[in-house]
C-alpha cells in the first residue's frame, strides 16, 4: 500500500484540467484494506484555492471512500503550466463504530504515541482543450473558387436544397406527399426556365428584324438620292 498498512490512495497525483475562469475537479479514492476503522484528513498548502469534499471522515473496514477536490476558477495561467501546490492525506486507526462526526484533530496527533501515516500528492495541470490539427484544405496557398464556378454549384444544388428544406418542414407528413410537392416544384422550375429561354429567342429575333428593317430603309434612300443626282446631272448637260 502507498500509505503503509492503513489505506491505499489512487491516483498518486492530482490532475486538474486547466482552463481560465472555469472550475476544475478531480477525485481521490481511499481504499481501506484492513479490518479496522480508519480516520483520514486531507490538507493542502493553498486552502483558498481548493475545496475538498469530504476533507475528513472514516473509511470503513474493507471499503472505499471517494474524495472530490475542486480547484476554483483561475484568472491567469501559471508559468509553463507548472503548479507548486501540494496535498497531504493523513490517516490513523479510529475506534470501532466511529463516524465522520467523531473525527477530531487529536486523532492525527503523534505526541500521544499514535501511529499516523501521511501521503503527499502534487498537483498537475493538463490542458482542458488541446488544439486540434488544421485540415489540409484550410492551409494557405489554395486557389479560391471563381465566382462562375460557385454560381454553377449553387444552381446545380438548388433542387436538392429545396427538397431537403421541404422534407424537414414536412416532418409530420407522409413521405409520398412530401416528394409529390418536391416533384411539383421541380416541374414549375423547368417550365419557368423553358419560358425564359423562349422569351430570349423571341427578343433576339426581334432585334434581327429591327436591324434588317433599318438597313432596307437606308438602301431605298441611297437609291432615291442617286436617281435625283442623275436627273440633275442630265439637266445641266442639256443646258
MDAnalysis code that builds the backbone (N, CA, C; Angstrom):
import MDAnalysis as mda
import numpy as np

u = mda.Universe.empty(717, n_residues=239, atom_resindex=np.repeat(np.arange(239), 3), trajectory=True)
u.add_TopologyAttr("name", ["N", "CA", "C"] * 239)
u.add_TopologyAttr("resid", np.arange(1, 240))
u.add_TopologyAttr("resname", ["UNK", "UNK", "UNK", "UNK", "UNK", "UNK", "UNK", "UNK", "UNK", "UNK", "UNK", "UNK", "UNK", "UNK", "UNK", "UNK", "UNK", "UNK", "UNK", "UNK", "UNK", "UNK", "UNK", "UNK", "UNK", "UNK", "UNK", "UNK", "UNK", "UNK", "UNK", "UNK", "UNK", "UNK", "UNK", "UNK", "UNK", "UNK", "UNK", "UNK", "UNK", "UNK", "UNK", "UNK", "UNK", "UNK", "UNK", "UNK", "UNK", "UNK", "UNK", "UNK", "UNK", "UNK", "UNK", "UNK", "UNK", "UNK", "UNK", "UNK", "UNK", "UNK", "UNK", "UNK", "UNK", "UNK", "UNK", "UNK", "UNK", "UNK", "UNK", "UNK", "UNK", "UNK", "UNK", "UNK", "UNK", "UNK", "UNK", "UNK", "UNK", "UNK", "UNK", "UNK", "UNK", "UNK", "UNK", "UNK", "UNK", "UNK", "UNK", "UNK", "UNK", "UNK", "UNK", "UNK", "UNK", "UNK", "UNK", "UNK", "UNK", "UNK", "UNK", "UNK", "UNK", "UNK", "UNK", "UNK", "UNK", "UNK", "UNK", "UNK", "UNK", "UNK", "UNK", "UNK", "UNK", "UNK", "UNK", "UNK", "UNK", "UNK", "UNK", "UNK", "UNK", "UNK", "UNK", "UNK", "UNK", "UNK", "UNK", "UNK", "UNK", "UNK", "UNK", "UNK", "UNK", "UNK", "UNK", "UNK", "UNK", "UNK", "UNK", "UNK", "UNK", "UNK", "UNK", "UNK", "UNK", "UNK", "UNK", "UNK", "UNK", "UNK", "UNK", "UNK", "UNK", "UNK", "UNK", "UNK", "UNK", "UNK", "UNK", "UNK", "UNK", "UNK", "UNK", "UNK", "UNK", "UNK", "UNK", "UNK", "UNK", "UNK", "UNK", "UNK", "UNK", "UNK", "UNK", "UNK", "UNK", "UNK", "UNK", "UNK", "UNK", "UNK", "UNK", "UNK", "UNK", "UNK", "UNK", "UNK", "UNK", "UNK", "UNK", "UNK", "UNK", "UNK", "UNK", "UNK", "UNK", "UNK", "UNK", "UNK", "UNK", "UNK", "UNK", "UNK", "UNK", "UNK", "UNK", "UNK", "UNK", "UNK", "UNK", "UNK", "UNK", "UNK", "UNK", "UNK", "UNK", "UNK", "UNK", "UNK", "UNK", "UNK", "UNK", "UNK", "UNK", "UNK", "UNK", "UNK", "UNK", "UNK", "UNK", "UNK", "UNK", "UNK", "UNK"])
u.atoms.positions = np.array([
    [0.834, -1.190, 0.000],
    [0.000, 0.000, 0.000],
    [0.877, 1.252, 0.000],
    [0.356, 2.314, -0.589],
    [1.134, 3.541, -0.673],
    [1.185, 4.282, 0.639],
    [0.317, 3.919, 1.596],
    [0.316, 4.590, 2.901],
    [0.476, 3.565, 4.020],
    [1.327, 2.613, 3.803],
    [1.563, 1.629, 4.855],
    [0.443, 0.619, 4.939],
    [0.014, 0.326, 6.161],
    [-0.983, -0.721, 6.381],
    [-2.398, -0.167, 6.528],
    [-2.606, 1.136, 6.264],
    [-3.928, 1.718, 6.517],
    [-4.773, 1.797, 5.239],
    [-4.492, 2.759, 4.396],
    [-5.321, 2.947, 3.204],
    [-4.444, 3.097, 1.964],
    [-5.035, 2.749, 0.860],
    [-4.381, 2.893, -0.434],
    [-5.024, 4.072, -1.166],
    [-4.205, 4.983, -1.688],
    [-4.716, 6.200, -2.317],
    [-4.437, 6.154, -3.809],
    [-5.468, 6.394, -4.591],
    [-5.356, 6.470, -6.044],
    [-6.128, 7.690, -6.552],
    [-5.571, 8.455, -7.491],
    [-4.246, 8.321, -8.090],
    [-3.167, 8.891, -7.179],
    [-1.934, 8.807, -7.609],
    [-0.823, 9.270, -6.782],
    [-0.543, 10.757, -6.945],
    [-1.231, 11.422, -7.871],
    [-1.117, 12.864, -8.050],
    [-2.461, 13.407, -8.538],
    [-2.719, 14.675, -8.224],
    [-3.988, 15.301, -8.586],
    [-3.848, 16.019, -9.926],
    [-4.587, 15.558, -10.920],
    [-4.523, 16.144, -12.259],
    [-5.790, 16.958, -12.521],
    [-5.615, 18.257, -12.744],
    [-6.732, 19.162, -12.987],
    [-6.720, 19.640, -14.446],
    [-7.809, 19.442, -15.174],
    [-7.918, 20.088, -16.493],
    [-7.959, 21.604, -16.286],
    [-7.013, 22.307, -16.859],
    [-6.882, 23.741, -16.593],
    [-7.481, 24.558, -17.730],
    [-8.399, 25.465, -17.347],
    [-8.999, 26.405, -18.287],
    [-9.301, 27.694, -17.530],
    [-8.874, 28.808, -18.074],
    [-9.038, 30.086, -17.388],
    [-10.498, 30.374, -17.087],
    [-10.742, 30.906, -15.882],
    [-12.069, 31.347, -15.431],
    [-13.093, 30.211, -15.382],
    [-12.618, 28.980, -15.174],
    [-13.526, 27.847, -15.028],
    [-13.025, 26.928, -13.917],
    [-13.987, 26.442, -13.103],
    [-13.625, 25.483, -12.065],
    [-13.220, 24.151, -12.688],
    [-12.425, 23.409, -11.923],
    [-11.988, 22.096, -12.377],
    [-11.931, 21.151, -11.186],
    [-12.263, 19.888, -11.416],
    [-12.316, 18.918, -10.311],
    [-11.596, 17.627, -10.685],
    [-11.161, 16.929, -9.652],
    [-10.635, 15.578, -9.802],
    [-10.977, 14.795, -8.538],
    [-10.804, 13.484, -8.592],
    [-11.237, 12.629, -7.475],
    [-10.080, 11.818, -6.915],
    [-10.205, 11.534, -5.637],
    [-9.294, 10.634, -4.932],
    [-10.080, 9.434, -4.436],
    [-9.478, 8.273, -4.483],
    [-10.112, 7.068, -3.955],
    [-9.275, 6.538, -2.796],
    [-9.912, 6.471, -1.632],
    [-9.243, 5.964, -0.433],
    [-9.781, 4.572, -0.135],
    [-8.936, 3.583, -0.279],
    [-9.354, 2.188, -0.094],
    [-8.761, 1.631, 1.204],
    [-9.629, 1.159, 2.101],
    [-9.223, 0.570, 3.377],
    [-9.170, -0.958, 3.222],
    [-7.984, -1.496, 3.261],
    [-7.820, -2.934, 3.080],
    [-7.726, -3.683, 4.420],
    [-7.971, -2.987, 5.513],
    [-7.841, -3.599, 6.839],
    [-9.219, -3.909, 7.413],
    [-9.210, -4.540, 8.597],
    [-10.455, -4.835, 9.309],
    [-10.737, -3.789, 10.383],
    [-10.072, -2.636, 10.311],
    [-10.240, -1.578, 11.301],
    [-10.903, -0.344, 10.681],
    [-11.405, 0.511, 11.571],
    [-11.953, 1.790, 11.134],
    [-10.776, 2.765, 11.005],
    [-10.656, 3.394, 9.829],
    [-9.532, 4.294, 9.566],
    [-10.060, 5.728, 9.391],
    [-9.529, 6.633, 10.198],
    [-9.866, 8.050, 10.054],
    [-8.873, 8.713, 9.102],
    [-9.371, 9.665, 8.315],
    [-8.475, 10.372, 7.390],
    [-8.779, 11.870, 7.421],
    [-7.798, 12.633, 7.009],
    [-7.933, 14.078, 6.909],
    [-7.083, 14.551, 5.733],
    [-7.658, 15.463, 4.919],
    [-6.966, 15.978, 3.730],
    [-6.606, 17.437, 3.963],
    [-5.319, 17.776, 3.780],
    [-4.851, 19.154, 3.923],
    [-4.193, 19.611, 2.623],
    [-4.111, 20.928, 2.433],
    [-3.466, 21.499, 1.245],
    [-2.663, 22.736, 1.630],
    [-1.654, 23.028, 0.831],
    [-0.843, 24.214, 1.080],
    [-1.525, 25.490, 0.621],
    [-2.649, 25.358, -0.113],
    [-3.359, 26.539, -0.619],
    [-4.865, 26.344, -0.399],
    [-5.331, 26.452, 0.839],
    [-6.747, 26.141, 1.130],
    [-7.745, 27.101, 0.475],
    [-7.337, 28.334, 0.142],
    [-8.267, 29.265, -0.509],
    [-8.514, 28.911, -1.974],
    [-7.622, 28.154, -2.515],
    [-7.707, 27.816, -3.937],
    [-8.489, 26.543, -4.196],
    [-8.547, 25.651, -3.189],
    [-9.153, 24.347, -3.383],
    [-10.266, 24.096, -2.369],
    [-11.234, 23.296, -2.815],
    [-12.311, 22.834, -1.937],
    [-12.282, 21.308, -1.923],
    [-12.260, 20.713, -0.726],
    [-12.170, 19.260, -0.588],
    [-13.434, 18.746, 0.094],
    [-14.124, 17.799, -0.563],
    [-15.348, 17.229, -0.002],
    [-15.328, 15.709, -0.115],
    [-15.356, 14.975, 1.035],
    [-15.152, 15.489, 2.396],
    [-13.664, 15.674, 2.668],
    [-13.344, 16.626, 3.514],
    [-11.936, 16.844, 3.854],
    [-11.498, 15.989, 5.041],
    [-12.463, 15.285, 5.671],
    [-12.152, 14.370, 6.769],
    [-13.282, 13.355, 6.868],
    [-12.964, 12.174, 7.405],
    [-14.008, 11.163, 7.532],
    [-13.465, 9.838, 7.988],
    [-14.308, 8.818, 7.871],
    [-13.972, 7.455, 8.282],
    [-14.104, 6.534, 7.079],
    [-13.076, 5.724, 6.855],
    [-13.160, 4.684, 5.833],
    [-13.428, 3.376, 6.545],
    [-14.569, 2.788, 6.279],
    [-14.962, 1.554, 6.957],
    [-14.055, 0.394, 6.559],
    [-14.026, -0.663, 7.387],
    [-13.163, -1.810, 7.069],
    [-13.476, -2.391, 5.691],
    [-12.434, -2.648, 4.919],
    [-12.563, -3.270, 3.598],
    [-13.563, -2.530, 2.700],
    [-13.487, -1.231, 2.729],
    [-14.378, -0.415, 1.902],
    [-13.600, 0.743, 1.284],
    [-14.295, 1.529, 0.494],
    [-13.666, 2.618, -0.259],
    [-14.413, 3.910, -0.004],
    [-13.669, 5.015, 0.087],
    [-14.268, 6.346, 0.245],
    [-13.727, 7.238, -0.878],
    [-14.627, 7.960, -1.561],
    [-14.231, 8.859, -2.648],
    [-14.209, 10.302, -2.156],
    [-13.161, 11.015, -2.522],
    [-12.976, 12.417, -2.139],
    [-12.882, 13.249, -3.422],
    [-13.647, 14.344, -3.487],
    [-13.622, 15.234, -4.647],
    [-12.890, 16.520, -4.295],
    [-11.892, 16.867, -5.109],
    [-11.119, 18.093, -4.916],
    [-11.446, 19.050, -6.068],
    [-11.909, 20.244, -5.734],
    [-12.296, 21.229, -6.736],
    [-11.366, 22.437, -6.677],
    [-10.820, 22.776, -7.838],
    [-9.976, 23.973, -7.930],
    [-10.834, 25.145, -8.397],
    [-10.754, 26.261, -7.698],
    [-11.533, 27.438, -8.056],
    [-11.055, 28.000, -9.393],
    [-11.930, 28.768, -10.054],
    [-11.585, 29.371, -11.341],
    [-10.382, 30.300, -11.195],
    [-9.444, 30.173, -12.118],
    [-8.221, 30.969, -12.081],
    [-8.257, 32.067, -13.144],
    [-7.707, 33.237, -12.804],
    [-7.730, 34.377, -13.710],
    [-6.520, 34.423, -14.635],
    [-5.475, 33.678, -14.310],
    [-4.290, 33.671, -15.159],
    [-3.605, 32.316, -15.077],
    [-2.869, 31.974, -16.137],
    [-2.181, 30.689, -16.195],
    [-0.822, 30.789, -15.508],
    [-0.423, 29.732, -14.791],
    [0.904, 29.740, -14.157],
    [1.996, 29.598, -15.217],
    [3.206, 30.037, -14.945],
    [4.302, 29.903, -15.911],
    [4.543, 28.434, -16.277],
    [4.555, 28.179, -17.573],
    [4.825, 26.823, -18.083],
    [3.836, 25.789, -17.557],
    [2.675, 26.234, -17.128],
    [1.624, 25.332, -16.624],
    [2.136, 24.462, -15.468],
    [3.036, 25.002, -14.668],
    [3.566, 24.281, -13.517],
    [2.897, 24.789, -12.242],
    [2.589, 23.856, -11.333],
    [1.927, 24.213, -10.068],
    [2.754, 23.684, -8.899],
    [2.906, 24.519, -7.884],
    [3.674, 24.135, -6.696],
    [2.781, 23.713, -5.532],
    [1.483, 23.701, -5.724],
    [0.581, 23.321, -4.636],
    [0.748, 21.845, -4.301],
    [0.558, 21.536, -3.021],
    [0.678, 20.153, -2.548],
    [-0.528, 19.799, -1.670],
    [-0.801, 18.476, -1.604],
    [-1.842, 17.960, -0.715],
    [-1.233, 16.918, 0.201],
    [-1.810, 16.825, 1.387],
    [-1.355, 15.854, 2.387],
    [-2.560, 15.091, 2.909],
    [-2.497, 13.763, 2.825],
    [-3.559, 12.905, 3.357],
    [-3.010, 12.200, 4.587],
    [-3.644, 12.441, 5.725],
    [-3.264, 11.785, 6.983],
    [-4.270, 10.694, 7.310],
    [-3.806, 9.608, 7.863],
    [-4.705, 8.514, 8.257],
    [-4.232, 7.914, 9.578],
    [-5.220, 7.452, 10.347],
    [-4.932, 6.851, 11.652],
    [-6.056, 5.904, 12.012],
    [-5.746, 4.953, 12.878],
    [-6.760, 3.999, 13.319],
    [-7.744, 4.702, 14.244],
    [-9.060, 4.469, 14.004],
    [-10.112, 5.065, 14.831],
    [-10.827, 3.961, 15.609],
    [-11.505, 4.304, 16.695],
    [-12.257, 3.289, 17.450],
    [-13.339, 2.651, 16.583],
    [-13.614, 1.398, 16.839],
    [-14.667, 0.708, 16.092],
    [-16.000, 1.434, 16.240],
    [-16.724, 1.534, 15.123],
    [-18.023, 2.200, 15.143],
    [-17.940, 3.708, 14.979],
    [-16.745, 4.254, 14.758],
    [-16.597, 5.702, 14.606],
    [-17.278, 6.180, 13.318],
    [-17.757, 7.419, 13.350],
    [-18.352, 8.059, 12.176],
    [-17.595, 9.354, 11.883],
    [-17.984, 10.022, 10.823],
    [-17.285, 11.244, 10.424],
    [-17.320, 12.302, 11.518],
    [-18.436, 12.407, 12.218],
    [-18.539, 13.430, 13.258],
    [-17.617, 13.146, 14.449],
    [-17.100, 11.904, 14.527],
    [-16.194, 11.549, 15.631],
    [-14.735, 11.874, 15.324],
    [-14.463, 12.311, 14.075],
    [-13.083, 12.606, 13.687],
    [-12.671, 13.957, 14.293],
    [-11.564, 13.963, 15.021],
    [-11.053, 15.170, 15.669],
    [-9.575, 15.357, 15.310],
    [-9.044, 16.586, 15.436],
    [-7.608, 16.809, 15.155],
    [-6.698, 15.968, 16.025],
    [-7.156, 15.614, 17.226],
    [-6.309, 14.832, 18.135],
    [-6.011, 13.435, 17.588],
    [-6.879, 12.929, 16.705],
    [-6.646, 11.597, 16.150],
    [-5.345, 11.548, 15.350],
    [-4.891, 12.706, 14.844],
    [-3.699, 12.739, 13.996],
    [-2.502, 13.385, 14.723],
    [-2.587, 13.382, 16.042],
    [-1.524, 13.943, 16.864],
    [-0.563, 12.837, 17.279],
    [0.668, 12.918, 16.793],
    [1.654, 11.874, 17.083],
    [2.211, 11.983, 18.504],
    [1.977, 13.088, 19.156],
    [2.519, 13.269, 20.504],
    [1.924, 12.280, 21.489],
    [0.760, 11.769, 21.179],
    [0.123, 10.811, 22.081],
    [0.584, 9.385, 21.819],
    [1.582, 9.247, 20.970],
    [2.083, 7.910, 20.672],
    [1.283, 7.188, 19.620],
    [0.384, 7.881, 18.949],
    [-0.416, 7.245, 17.908],
    [0.390, 7.126, 16.619],
    [0.035, 6.101, 15.870],
    [0.656, 5.906, 14.559],
    [-0.168, 6.658, 13.514],
    [0.453, 7.616, 12.884],
    [-0.219, 8.429, 11.850],
    [0.575, 8.313, 10.559],
    [-0.105, 7.878, 9.513],
    [0.538, 7.766, 8.210],
    [0.196, 9.009, 7.384],
    [1.162, 9.456, 6.609],
    [0.957, 10.632, 5.768],
    [1.384, 10.330, 4.336],
    [0.631, 10.877, 3.410],
    [0.953, 10.688, 1.994],
    [0.794, 12.019, 1.279],
    [1.824, 12.436, 0.550],
    [1.814, 13.721, -0.141],
    [1.473, 13.519, -1.623],
    [0.677, 14.447, -2.142],
    [0.286, 14.424, -3.554],
    [0.618, 15.774, -4.166],
    [1.199, 15.751, -5.346],
    [1.440, 17.005, -6.047],
    [0.312, 17.284, -7.037],
    [0.204, 18.539, -7.449],
    [-0.848, 18.981, -8.377],
    [-0.252, 19.118, -9.770],
    [-0.974, 18.585, -10.749],
    [-0.547, 18.662, -12.151],
    [-1.673, 19.272, -12.971],
    [-1.338, 20.263, -13.804],
    [-2.309, 20.875, -14.710],
    [-2.199, 20.222, -16.089],
    [-3.340, 19.910, -16.674],
    [-3.369, 19.395, -18.039],
    [-4.273, 20.289, -18.863],
    [-3.989, 20.511, -20.157],
    [-4.822, 21.380, -20.992],
    [-6.240, 20.840, -21.086],
    [-7.216, 21.739, -20.885],
    [-8.616, 21.311, -20.954],
    [-9.061, 21.083, -22.383],
    [-8.577, 21.926, -23.326],
    [-8.956, 21.819, -24.735],
    [-7.696, 21.799, -25.592],
    [-7.122, 20.625, -25.815],
    [-5.915, 20.566, -26.655],
    [-6.231, 21.004, -28.072],
    [-5.297, 21.701, -28.754],
    [-5.565, 22.191, -30.113],
    [-5.766, 21.045, -31.082],
    [-6.718, 21.210, -31.977],
    [-7.000, 20.191, -32.976],
    [-6.180, 20.476, -34.226],
    [-5.787, 19.429, -34.973],
    [-4.997, 19.643, -36.193],
    [-5.778, 20.417, -37.233],
    [-5.068, 21.265, -37.987],
    [-5.718, 22.080, -39.017],
    [-5.895, 21.238, -40.266],
    [-7.107, 21.166, -40.819],
    [-7.309, 20.400, -42.051],
    [-6.454, 20.951, -43.184],
    [-5.987, 20.048, -44.053],
    [-5.134, 20.473, -45.151],
    [-5.837, 21.439, -46.083],
    [-7.129, 21.304, -46.231],
    [-7.866, 22.172, -47.133],
    [-7.907, 23.603, -46.669],
    [-7.620, 23.868, -45.385],
    [-7.679, 25.221, -44.856],
    [-6.327, 25.920, -44.894],
    [-5.275, 25.218, -45.336],
    [-3.961, 25.821, -45.342],
    [-3.888, 26.915, -46.388],
    [-3.014, 27.906, -46.156],
    [-2.856, 28.994, -47.098],
    [-2.220, 28.483, -48.380],
    [-2.519, 29.149, -49.496],
    [-1.943, 28.766, -50.771],
    [-2.938, 28.102, -51.685],
    [-4.081, 27.656, -51.208],
    [-5.095, 27.064, -52.047],
    [-5.748, 28.141, -52.879],
    [-5.931, 27.899, -54.169],
    [-6.552, 28.902, -55.032],
    [-8.032, 28.978, -54.731],
    [-8.620, 30.195, -54.631],
    [-10.051, 30.340, -54.345],
    [-10.883, 29.955, -55.544],
    [-12.099, 29.562, -55.298],
    [-13.010, 29.225, -56.382],
    [-13.459, 30.491, -57.082],
    [-13.618, 30.420, -58.404],
    [-14.107, 31.573, -59.145],
    [-15.588, 31.747, -58.893],
    [-16.053, 33.002, -59.160],
    [-17.472, 33.290, -58.907],
    [-18.368, 32.493, -59.839],
    [-17.885, 32.235, -61.087],
    [-18.712, 31.473, -62.022],
    [-18.873, 30.031, -61.558],
    [-17.782, 29.456, -61.025],
    [-17.878, 28.080, -60.537],
    [-18.821, 27.993, -59.355],
    [-18.741, 28.978, -58.462],
    [-19.645, 28.985, -57.310],
    [-21.090, 29.102, -57.770],
    [-21.300, 29.900, -58.830],
    [-22.666, 30.069, -59.329],
    [-23.208, 28.761, -59.889],
    [-22.345, 28.025, -60.627],
    [-22.780, 26.752, -61.193],
    [-23.108, 25.752, -60.097],
    [-22.254, 25.719, -59.066],
    [-22.501, 24.787, -57.957],
    [-23.795, 25.137, -57.236],
    [-23.999, 26.445, -57.057],
    [-25.217, 26.877, -56.352],
    [-26.461, 26.517, -57.148],
    [-26.384, 26.682, -58.487],
    [-27.544, 26.357, -59.309],
    [-27.812, 24.863, -59.333],
    [-26.718, 24.075, -59.430],
    [-26.892, 22.629, -59.526],
    [-27.457, 22.030, -58.251],
    [-27.195, 22.686, -57.119],
    [-27.661, 22.143, -55.838],
    [-28.976, 22.777, -55.385],
    [-29.594, 23.615, -56.233],
    [-30.813, 24.303, -55.828],
    [-31.943, 23.320, -55.579],
    [-32.097, 22.371, -56.494],
    [-33.191, 21.408, -56.335],
    [-33.019, 20.569, -55.073],
    [-31.768, 20.126, -54.821],
    [-31.520, 19.328, -53.629],
    [-31.787, 20.128, -52.361],
    [-31.390, 21.409, -52.348],
    [-31.621, 22.244, -51.171],
    [-33.110, 22.439, -50.927],
    [-33.868, 22.660, -52.008],
    [-35.314, 22.826, -51.861],
    [-35.943, 21.554, -51.340],
    [-35.453, 20.420, -51.853],
    [-36.005, 19.143, -51.409],
    [-35.731, 18.896, -49.932],
    [-34.477, 19.173, -49.503],
    [-34.147, 18.965, -48.090],
    [-34.960, 19.880, -47.186],
    [-35.088, 21.155, -47.586],
    [-35.834, 22.105, -46.758],
    [-37.292, 21.709, -46.644],
    [-37.856, 21.308, -47.778],
    [-39.260, 20.921, -47.752],
    [-39.468, 19.653, -46.947],
    [-38.527, 18.715, -47.054],
    [-38.647, 17.460, -46.308],
    [-38.588, 17.699, -44.810],
    [-37.693, 18.631, -44.371],
    [-37.578, 18.946, -42.950],
    [-38.834, 19.633, -42.436],
    [-39.382, 20.577, -43.227],
    [-40.569, 21.311, -42.781],
    [-41.811, 20.451, -42.784],
    [-41.778, 19.320, -43.478],
    [-42.944, 18.431, -43.562],
    [-42.650, 17.132, -42.826],
    [-41.962, 17.249, -41.679],
    [-41.566, 16.071, -40.928],
    [-42.735, 15.225, -40.462],
    [-43.889, 15.863, -40.211],
    [-45.058, 15.148, -39.702],
    [-45.950, 14.618, -40.819],
    [-45.637, 14.939, -42.084],
    [-46.456, 14.478, -43.203],
    [-45.901, 13.169, -43.733],
    [-46.657, 12.514, -44.569],
    [-46.198, 11.269, -45.159],
    [-45.147, 11.552, -46.210],
    [-44.254, 10.589, -46.450],
    [-43.167, 10.782, -47.399],
    [-43.686, 10.948, -48.821],
    [-44.793, 10.287, -49.174],
    [-45.335, 10.407, -50.520],
    [-45.807, 11.826, -50.807],
    [-46.458, 12.472, -49.826],
    [-46.922, 13.845, -50.011],
    [-45.751, 14.795, -50.147],
    [-44.696, 14.582, -49.362],
    [-43.526, 15.459, -49.411],
    [-42.864, 15.398, -50.770],
    [-42.631, 14.184, -51.280],
    [-41.936, 14.075, -52.558],
    [-42.839, 14.486, -53.718],
    [-44.160, 14.412, -53.551],
    [-45.070, 14.933, -54.564],
    [-44.922, 16.442, -54.691],
    [-44.800, 17.104, -53.535],
    [-44.609, 18.554, -53.557],
    [-43.267, 18.912, -54.176],
    [-42.226, 18.118, -53.886],
    [-40.908, 18.367, -54.471],
    [-40.960, 18.220, -55.991],
    [-41.649, 17.191, -56.459],
    [-41.762, 16.969, -57.898],
    [-42.485, 18.126, -58.584],
    [-43.514, 18.652, -57.895],
    [-44.259, 19.780, -58.460],
    [-43.384, 21.013, -58.557],
    [-42.572, 21.244, -57.542],
    [-41.665, 22.395, -57.568],
    [-40.650, 22.259, -58.704],
    [-40.127, 21.065, -58.904],
    [-39.159, 20.854, -59.982],
    [-39.789, 21.089, -61.349],
    [-41.058, 20.643, -61.521],
    [-41.749, 20.875, -62.784],
    [-41.963, 22.362, -63.034],
    [-42.370, 23.107, -61.986],
    [-42.570, 24.542, -62.144],
    [-41.260, 25.239, -62.482],
    [-40.160, 24.796, -61.891],
    [-38.855, 25.380, -62.180],
    [-38.471, 25.147, -63.636],
    [-38.681, 23.894, -64.137],
    [-38.342, 23.574, -65.519],
    [-39.180, 24.398, -66.488],
    [-40.473, 24.568, -66.161],
    [-41.354, 25.362, -67.015],
    [-40.904, 26.814, -67.078],
    [-40.499, 27.359, -65.921],
    [-40.046, 28.752, -65.884],
    [-38.776, 28.926, -66.713],
    [-37.867, 27.952, -66.644],
    [-36.633, 28.018, -67.427],
    [-36.934, 27.976, -68.919],
    [-37.883, 27.109, -69.312],
    [-38.236, 26.986, -70.725],
    [-38.873, 28.264, -71.249],
    [-39.758, 28.876, -70.455],
    [-40.392, 30.129, -70.870],
    [-39.358, 31.242, -71.001],
    [-38.411, 31.269, -70.084],
    [-37.361, 32.280, -70.146],
    [-36.518, 32.123, -71.414],
    [-36.208, 30.895, -71.781],
    [-35.438, 30.634, -72.986],
    [-36.206, 31.058, -74.231],
    [-37.516, 30.784, -74.238],
    [-38.340, 31.152, -75.386],
    [-38.404, 32.661, -75.559],
    [-38.533, 33.376, -74.421],
    [-38.566, 34.836, -74.474],
    [-37.255, 35.395, -75.013],
    [-36.126, 34.796, -74.601],
    [-34.837, 35.254, -75.104],
    [-34.715, 35.051, -76.614],
    [-35.229, 33.922, -77.137],
    [-35.183, 33.677, -78.587],
    [-36.027, 34.687, -79.349],
    [-37.228, 34.976, -78.833],
    [-38.098, 35.946, -79.499],
    [-37.480, 37.341, -79.492],
    [-36.811, 37.697, -78.389],
    [-36.167, 39.005, -78.302],
    [-35.030, 39.113, -79.307],
    [-34.239, 38.045, -79.463],
    [-33.148, 38.064, -80.436],
    [-33.671, 38.182, -81.868],
    [-34.771, 37.481, -82.163],
    [-35.377, 37.567, -83.494],
    [-35.878, 38.970, -83.778],
    [-36.484, 39.594, -82.766],
    [-36.975, 40.959, -82.923],
    [-35.828, 41.930, -83.190],
    [-34.698, 41.717, -82.499],
    [-33.534, 42.569, -82.726],
    [-33.014, 42.435, -84.154],
    [-32.964, 41.197, -84.685],
    [-32.500, 40.984, -86.059],
    [-33.425, 41.654, -87.070],
    [-34.735, 41.523, -86.856],
    [-35.696, 42.144, -87.770],
    [-35.572, 43.660, -87.762],
    [-35.325, 44.190, -86.582],
    [-35.170, 45.648, -86.473],
    [-33.948, 46.126, -87.239],
    [-32.814, 45.399, -87.072],
    [-31.604, 45.769, -87.799],
    [-31.791, 45.638, -89.306],
    [-32.521, 44.601, -89.782],
    [-32.758, 44.385, -91.210],
    [-33.643, 45.479, -91.784],
    [-34.665, 45.880, -91.024],
    [-35.563, 46.947, -91.494],
    [-34.847, 48.271, -91.630],
    [-33.978, 48.576, -90.715],
    [-33.211, 49.816, -90.799],
    [-32.304, 49.811, -92.016],
    [-31.685, 48.645, -92.314],
    [-30.809, 48.544, -93.482],
    [-31.573, 48.759, -94.795],
    [-32.825, 48.227, -94.878],
    [-33.636, 48.371, -96.096],
    [-33.994, 49.827, -96.328],
    [-34.349, 50.536, -95.250],
    [-34.704, 51.947, -95.401],
    [-33.513, 52.760, -95.879],
    [-32.334, 52.485, -95.383],
    [-31.129, 53.203, -95.812],
    [-30.852, 52.953, -97.288],
    [-31.025, 51.713, -97.758],
    [-30.783, 51.382, -99.168],
    [-31.746, 52.141, -100.073],
    [-32.991, 52.216, -99.697],
    [-34.004, 52.945, -100.501],
    [-33.649, 54.420, -100.615],
    [-33.236, 54.999, -99.521],
    [-32.868, 56.422, -99.519],
    [-31.677, 56.658, -100.443],
    [-30.656, 55.767, -100.405],
    [-29.478, 55.908, -101.270],
    [-29.872, 55.844, -102.742],
    [-30.758, 54.913, -103.102],
    [-31.207, 54.780, -104.494],
    [-31.904, 56.044, -104.972],
    [-32.799, 56.564, -104.112],
    [-33.527, 57.780, -104.481],
    [-32.572, 58.949, -104.671],
    [-31.567, 59.061, -103.803],
    [-30.594, 60.143, -103.932],
    [-29.796, 60.020, -105.229],
    [-29.436, 58.789, -105.592],
    [-28.691, 58.583, -106.839],
    [-29.528, 58.983, -108.062],
    [-30.820, 58.611, -108.069],
    [-31.717, 58.983, -109.171],
    [-31.846, 60.493, -109.287],
    [-32.015, 61.120, -108.113],
    [-32.146, 62.578, -108.120],
    [-30.875, 63.230, -108.638],
    [-29.724, 62.717, -108.261],
    [-28.464, 63.258, -108.714],
    [-28.291, 63.063, -110.220],
    [-28.736, 61.896, -110.726],
    [-28.643, 61.632, -112.159],
    [-29.502, 62.597, -112.972],
    [-30.725, 62.846, -112.464],
    [-31.625, 63.779, -113.166],
    [-31.016, 65.164, -113.216],
    [-30.454, 65.597, -112.094],
    [-29.846, 66.929, -112.062],
    [-28.647, 67.018, -112.993],
    [-27.815, 65.987, -113.074],
    [-26.674, 65.989, -113.982],
    [-27.136, 66.022, -115.427],
    [-28.154, 65.265, -115.722],
    [-28.688, 65.266, -117.106],
    [-29.242, 66.641, -117.485],
    [-29.882, 67.267, -116.589],
    [-30.467, 68.583, -116.853],
    [-29.358, 69.597, -117.155],
    [-28.268, 69.570, -116.348],
    [-27.170, 70.514, -116.558],
    [-26.428, 70.216, -117.848],
    [-26.305, 68.950, -118.235],
    [-25.624, 68.604, -119.500],
    [-26.396, 69.151, -120.700],
    [-27.714, 68.982, -120.653],
    [-28.534, 69.506, -121.759],
    [-28.441, 71.014, -121.862],
    [-28.308, 71.669, -120.784],
    [-28.162, 73.128, -120.799],
    [-26.884, 73.503, -121.516],
])
